[in-house]
Amino acid sequence: MGLALLGILLIGTVTGAVFVVRSWNRRQFQEGMLIVRWGLAIWAAYLATLVAVSLVTPNTEVTGGEVRFCGIDPGCALSASVVQIDYVKTLGNPPNELIADGMFYLVAVRVLGISPDQGTLPTLTGVVVDAQGREFGQSANGELAYRLLASQAPPLQVVRGSWRTTMVFDLPQDIERPALILHEGSALEQAFELFLIGDEASLLHPKTKLRLLKPEERSRY
């Protein structure tokens, strides 16, 4: 629905711009300004609806759940979930091991809905947020060290419509309620999704948070 509305709005905007240019060329300025005012009013109504839908959508935090990526796919076939977390203080081999400021969380994420003959795997990025609202991006050095350790392993394969990757985060020891927020697609795709009404990646829309258990929490289950 959101994709269709945005598509209609974009087509209407382009058509309106053509009419405005034609009116300007014919020196029919009043007609051109009328089209501009109507266009701005429609865009304002669309953006107001976009923000309103985002604001009334409840926050979602799940343990062992999944997040769906819709974007330009109305079927929302692509989804991801956390399947394993490992906790290590160091990565690599002495004396060149990398030491975490807090604790390295090796978060294995499985993506479902991928065609076995798909040539390009999804572009997946993540950020961890905590109870205080702090954000922690993926550890570039940690992921480099992890990839070097795993370099002898066989390459990842798409199996039965799924793909698995591991994200590395350096999180404080005292972090409370860490949760992973996943983003799929290039920066251009994510910018486009900002304006899709009801899409999880849209402007001000709350993101699904995949709860990450801390080492001591996992031992309770």
C-alpha positions in Angstrom: 0.0 0.0 0.0 2.7 2.4 1.0 4.8 1.7 -2.1 1.7 2.2 -4.4 0.9 5.5 -2.7 4.4 6.8 -3.0 4.6 5.6 -6.6 1.4 7.5 -7.5 2.7 10.6 -5.6 6.0 10.6 -7.5 4.3 10.2 -10.9 1.9 13.0 -10.0 4.9 15.2 -8.9 6.7 14.6 -12.2 3.5 15.3 -14.2 2.8 18.4 -12.2 6.4 19.7 -12.8 5.9 19.2 -16.5 2.7 21.3 -16.4 4.4 24.0 -14.3 7.2 24.3 -16.7 4.8 24.5 -19.6 2.7 27.2 -17.8 5.9 29.2 -17.1 6.9 29.0 -20.8 3.5 30.3 -21.8 3.7 33.0 -19.1 0.7 31.6 -17.4 2.2 32.2 -13.9 -1.1 32.1 -12.0 -1.9 28.6 -13.3 1.6 27.4 -12.6 1.5 28.7 -9.0 -1.9 26.9 -8.5 -0.3 23.6 -9.5 2.6 24.2 -7.2 0.3 25.0 -4.2 -1.7 21.9 -4.8 1.4 19.8 -5.1 2.8 21.1 -1.8 -0.5 20.5 -0.1 -0.6 16.9 -1.3 3.0 16.3 -0.2 2.3 17.9 3.2 -0.8 15.6 3.7 1.3 12.6 2.7 4.1 13.4 5.1 1.7 14.1 7.9 0.1 10.7 7.3 3.6 9.1 7.2 4.5 10.6 10.6 1.1 9.9 12.2 1.3 6.2 11.2 4.9 6.0 12.6 3.9 7.7 15.9 1.0 5.4 16.6 2.9 2.2 15.9 4.0 0.5 19.1 7.6 -0.4 19.9 8.5 -4.1 19.4 11.2 -5.9 21.3 11.4 -9.7 21.0 13.7 -12.4 22.2 14.1 -15.2 19.7 11.9 -13.4 17.1 12.5 -12.0 13.7 12.4 -8.8 11.8 10.9 -8.5 8.3 12.3 -6.3 5.5 9.6 -5.0 3.1 10.8 -2.0 1.2 9.9 -2.4 -2.4 8.8 -6.0 -1.8 5.1 -6.0 -1.0 5.3 -9.6 0.1 7.9 -8.9 2.8 9.6 -12.2 1.9 12.9 -11.3 3.4 13.4 -11.8 7.2 16.2 -12.1 9.7 16.7 -13.5 13.2 19.4 -14.0 15.7 20.3 -17.7 15.9 23.4 -17.7 18.1 25.5 -15.4 20.3 29.1 -16.1 21.4 30.9 -13.9 24.0 34.7 -13.5 23.9 37.1 -11.0 25.5 39.8 -11.4 22.7 39.9 -12.2 19.0 42.9 -13.5 17.2 46.0 -15.3 18.3 48.7 -14.0 20.8 50.6 -11.8 20.7 48.4 -10.0 18.2 45.0 -10.7 19.6 42.5 -7.9 19.7 41.2 -7.1 23.2 37.6 -5.8 23.6 37.0 -2.6 25.6 34.1 -4.5 27.2 33.0 -7.8 25.7 32.8 -9.0 22.1 29.4 -10.2 21.1 29.6 -12.5 18.1 26.0 -12.3 16.8 25.1 -14.9 14.2 22.1 -13.7 12.1 20.2 -15.9 9.7 18.4 -14.3 6.8 15.5 -16.2 5.2 13.6 -15.7 1.9 16.6 -15.8 -0.4 16.4 -17.5 -3.7 18.9 -20.4 -4.2 20.0 -18.8 -7.5 20.2 -15.3 -6.2 23.4 -13.7 -7.4 23.7 -10.9 -4.8 23.2 -11.5 -1.1 21.3 -8.9 1.0 23.2 -5.9 2.4 22.7 -6.3 6.1 24.0 -3.9 8.8 23.1 -3.7 12.5 23.3 -1.5 15.5 22.9 -2.4 19.2 20.9 -0.1 21.5 20.6 -0.4 25.3 18.1 0.6 28.0 19.7 4.1 28.2 19.2 4.7 24.5 22.9 4.4 23.7 23.9 3.0 20.3 26.8 0.7 19.4 27.7 0.1 15.8 29.5 -3.0 14.5 33.1 -3.2 15.5 35.2 -2.8 12.3 38.4 -4.1 14.0 36.5 -6.9 15.7 34.9 -8.0 12.4 38.2 -7.9 10.6 39.8 -10.0 13.3 36.9 -12.4 13.2 37.0 -12.7 9.4 40.7 -13.5 9.6 40.1 -16.3 12.1 37.3 -17.7 9.9 39.3 -17.3 6.7 40.1 -21.1 6.5 36.4 -22.0 6.8 34.4 -22.8 3.7 32.6 -19.8 2.2 29.0 -19.2 3.2 26.4 -20.7 0.9 22.8 -20.0 0.3 21.0 -23.1 1.5 17.3 -23.6 1.1 16.6 -20.0 0.9 18.7 -19.0 3.9 22.0 -17.2 4.5 24.0 -16.7 7.7 26.4 -14.0 8.7 28.1 -13.0 11.9 28.2 -9.4 13.3 30.7 -8.4 15.9 29.9 -5.8 18.6 32.2 -4.5 21.4 29.7 -3.9 24.2 30.3 -2.5 27.7 30.3 -5.1 30.6 27.5 -3.2 32.4 25.2 -2.8 29.4 21.5 -3.2 30.2 18.9 -4.8 27.9 21.0 -4.8 24.7 18.9 -5.2 21.5 19.9 -5.5 17.9 18.3 -3.3 15.2 18.9 -4.6 11.7 18.9 -2.6 8.4 18.8 -4.2 5.0 19.6 -2.5 1.7 22.0 0.1 0.4 22.0 3.7 1.7 20.0 4.7 -1.4 17.4 2.0 -0.7 17.1 3.0 2.9 16.7 6.6 2.0 13.8 5.6 -0.3 12.1 3.6 2.4 12.1 6.6 4.7 9.1 7.8 2.7 7.1 4.6 2.6 4.0 4.8 4.9 4.0 1.9 7.4 7.4 0.5 6.4 9.6 -0.3 9.4 12.4 1.8 7.9 10.1 4.8 7.3 10.6 8.2 9.0 10.2 8.0 12.8 8.8 4.5 12.6 9.9 2.3 15.6 12.2 -0.4 14.7 11.9 -4.1 15.8 14.5 -4.8 18.4 16.0 -8.3 18.6 16.9 -8.8 22.3 20.4 -10.0 22.9 20.9 -12.0 26.1 24.0 -11.1 28.2 26.3 -13.9 29.2 24.8 -14.1 32.7 21.3 -14.0 31.4 21.8 -16.8 29.0 23.0 -19.1 31.8 19.6 -18.8 33.5 17.8 -20.5 30.6 
